Amino acid sequence: MGFKIFQVDAFTDRPFSGNPAAVCVVTAHRDDRWMQDVAREMNLSETAFLRVRPDGVDMRWFTPTTEVDLCGHATLASAHVLWEEGFVDRGEKILFYTRSGTLSAELKDGYIELDFPREQDERTSAPAGLRDALGAPLLYVGRNRFDYVVEVDSEETLRGLRPDFALLSRIPARGVIVTAASSAPGYDFVSRFFAPRLGIDEDPVTGSAHCCLGPFWQRRLDKDGFIAYQASSRGGVVRVRIDGGRVFIGGQAVIVLRGELA
């Protein structure tokens, strides 16, 4: 029997928006090359591989080109699949064992809430080529273990960015987070995420980026809870709550495809 695989739109409550991820539930060992081949075949920003065990779920994440250490939207998609398809009792807390430690997912008020590590940035100098690649003035540049984070002067500037992805691909980081205060009521901040080094020019909605964006805006807005919007062409809403060294990321998801790998 083949392994079940799903395509899920994360950080949205309707199909064909948010960020699509593939979720593959395996019941026997498969090696790294097989997982990378499946992720390349799915050709989505992330494919999550899950193996359910009595005390939780082993999880790994792959882009079409490489394995990564942390992915929010594919984790949210995975939790949704596990509950909706009966792999885990609905409402039961899920523990995920990953390369970034033990993560968890819970249902709260109709949203899936993920417990992720805080990935705070530190101010740094802009690397060569970053300003030219983004084509906009940079109010602030910071760096954490994964990404650069850049603040620009307005939501209008952020939405108008047309990056040079060839230049961006030379920036020595997983990706570049660009953010600004929201000009729309109902949202605290907006962002976009570019990761051409991983084969993803622009990611539609990036849960792991909010592990950095939450603390970033906590310092500026002096609050611990946010409603954020990632302003990609598909768009997505992310709830962010900070508690000490953890960042809780909330969102919804919908399954758009069910299948079986040969």
N, C-alpha and C positions, 0 to 999 in steps of 0.2 A: 504494500500500500504506500502511496506517495505521501508526502508531508503537506499539511494544510497551509495555505498561504492566503493572505488577505491584503487588500489595499484599503487604507483608512485615511480619511481627511481629518487632520488634527487641528485643534484650536478653532473649531467652527461647529455650528449645529446644522449645517446644510451641505449637501454634496457639491463638489467641484469648486470649493473655496478652501481657505486654510492651507495647511501643508500636507501633501500626500506622503505617506510612508507605507512600505511593505512590512508585513509582520509574518514571519514563518515560524510555525511551531514544529519542532523536530522531536522525534521520539527515539532516535538513535544517533550515535556519534557521526558527525560529518566534519571533515577537516577544513582548515582555513581557506584553502584554495576553492573548495566547493562553495563555501559561503560567499567568497568574493565573486565567483562566477555567477551565483544567483543574484547578488546585488547588482552586478553589471547588467544582467539580463533584465531585471526589473527597471533599471535606469531611473530610479527615483533618488532624491537627495539622501535618503537613508533607508536601509532595510535592517530590521531587527530580527535576530534569531533567538528563539525562546526554547528552553527545555524545562518543563515543569517538574519539580521534585516535591517531596512531602512538606518541606519547610520553606518553600519559596520557589523562585524562578531564576535560572541562570539566563543572562541576557548579554548579547554582543551586538554592536552596531557597525554596519558597513555602508560607506558611500559606494558609488560605482567604481571607485579607484582605490579605496583604502579603508582599513578599520580605524574607528575613532574611539576616543576615551569617554565621551559623554554626548548624549543626544536627548533633548527634551521631547520633541514632537513624536519621535518613534517610541519613546517610553510611554507617553500618554496614549498613543495608538495601541500599544501592546496591552496596557491595562484595560482599555475598552474591549479589545478582542477577547481577552481572558474572561472577563465578566459576561459579555454578550453571548459568547459561544459555549459557555459552561465549563471552561477549563478550571475556573475558580468560582466558588459560590459568590453570587452577586452581593456586593457590599463588603465582602471580606477584604481586610487589608492585605495588600500584596507586597512582599519583599522581593526586590530584584538584586541579584548578586552580579556585580559588574566590575569593569576595570576602574571605575571611580568609587568603589566601595559599595556598601549596601544602600540602596535607594528604596523608597516606598511609594505606594499609591493608595489613596483612599477616596471614596465617594463622599462629597460634602455639598449639600444643597444643590444637587443636580450637576455639579462640576467634579471632574477628576482633579484631585490635588496631589502633586508630586512633591516629595521631600528631597531636595537637592542640596549639594554643597554650595556655600557662598564662594563666589569667585571674584573677589574684589580686585579692582585695578589699582595701579599706582601711576601717578603722573610720570610721563617720559617725553623725550624728544620725538618728534615725528620722524619715522624712518625715511630714507631717501626715496623719493618718488610718490609718497602717499598723497601729498597735496595735489600734485599734478594728476594722479590717478583719479582722485575724486572730483577735481575741478571746482573746488569751493574753499573759502577760508575755513580754517580749523580753529574753533574757539578753545578746544581742549583735546589733548591726546593722552591716553592712558594705556596701560598694558597689564594683562594678567597672564596666567600660564598658557592660555589658549590663544587669545585674540588681542588685537588693538581695539580700543573704544575711542570714538571721535565724537565730540559734540559740535554741531553746527548751529548757526544763529537762529534758525526758524524751521517750522514744519514745511513751509513753502520751499525753502532751500533743500531740505531733505528729500521731499517728494520729487524735486526737479533734477536730482543727481543723475547723470549719465556716465557712469564710471568707465575708465579705460581698463578693461579687465586684463589685458596683457601686462600693463604696468602693475595692477593690483596683484597679479599672480607672483610677482617678484618680492612682495612684502613677506618677510620671514615670520609668518604666523599662520594659525589655522584659518583665520578670517579677520574681517574688519567689521566691527559694529559701528553704525552711525546712528546718532540719536539727537533728538531735540525735544523741547517742551511742546506739548500738544496745543494747537490753537483751537481745537474743537472741544465743546463741552462733553463731559462724560469720560474723557481720557486724561491721564496725567502726563504721559509722554508717548512719543512715537519713535520708531526705529526702522532700520533696514540692515540686512546682514549679507555681506559679500564674501564668498569663499572659493575663488577660482582655483586656488592651489589644490583644493579637494575635488575639482571637477564640477563645482556648483557656483555659477556666476553670481546668482542671487537666490538665497533660500527664502521661500515664501513666509514661513513663521518659524522662529528659532527659539525653542524653549531654553536651551542651555545658555544662550546669550543673555537671558533675563536673570541668570545667576550673577551676572556682572551688572546688568542694568538696574536691578533692584537696589543694591547697595549704592550705586552711582547716584540714583535719584533720591535715595534716602538722605544722603548728605546734603543735597541741594534743596529738597522740599521739606525736610524735617518731619517725615512721616514714615510709617512702616508698611502701609498697604497701598497698592496701586492698581489701576486699570490701565493697561497699555495696549497700544495698537501697533502692529507691524505693517508698515505701509508698502507692501509689495503689490504686484498686480492682482494676486489672489486675496491678500489681506487676511488678518487674523487677530483675535482678541485674546490677550493673556492677562490673567489675574496674578498678581505678585504679592506675596506676604513674607516679611522678613522676621525671623525669630532667632536672635543670637547669630550663631554661625551657620544657620540653615536658611535656605530660600525656598519657599513653598510656591509652586507654579501651578496655576489652575486653568483648566480649559475643558472644552467639550470635543467630541469626536463622532464621526459617522463612518460606518463601513460602506464602501462603494463597490467592492468586488470580493468574491469568495472563489477560491480555486484550489487545485491540488498539483503539486510538483510531480512530474513523472519520475 
